[in-house]
């Protein structure tokens, strides 16, 4: 080393770039509910939600319906809300079982990660529901030489 010692200081800054190492995750892992066939076109019937622990585009999520809606009755918004695109008819189809995909926006597209969730929709018909209440009333009857026996009468009450 030389005399006198000479030195210099240099500050180095660098950014740590996110590696797309996390796939989007749905919570909950499945969705199921009932919808009435008379819902207005454009009505949101369920909202799915996924999160991605990556940052930037690697953590930005796009939703799509991958299968289960061959007739195109539903669409999905950027926020995960699934809504009707056409009038629904229970007599034509009473159950939908959609597969929804959440995909991150990593670049290049080959590096994108995704996950799926099952969304089940059972259609109900307004005005044709099953009776809501059932009351069992015991009725005792006797026969000529038979012991007492019990039978039950079902009474159904429909909502007004």
Secondary structure as UniProt FT lines:
FT   STRAND          25..26
FT   STRAND          30..36
FT   TURN            37..38
FT   TURN            41..42
FT   STRAND          44..47
FT   STRAND          50..51
FT   HELIX           56..59
FT   STRAND          61..67
FT   TURN            70..71
FT   STRAND          74..76
FT   TURN            78..79
FT   STRAND          81..84
FT   TURN            90..92
FT   STRAND          95..104
FT   HELIX           109..111
FT   STRAND          114..124
FT   TURN            126..127
FT   STRAND          133..141
FT   STRAND          149..157
//
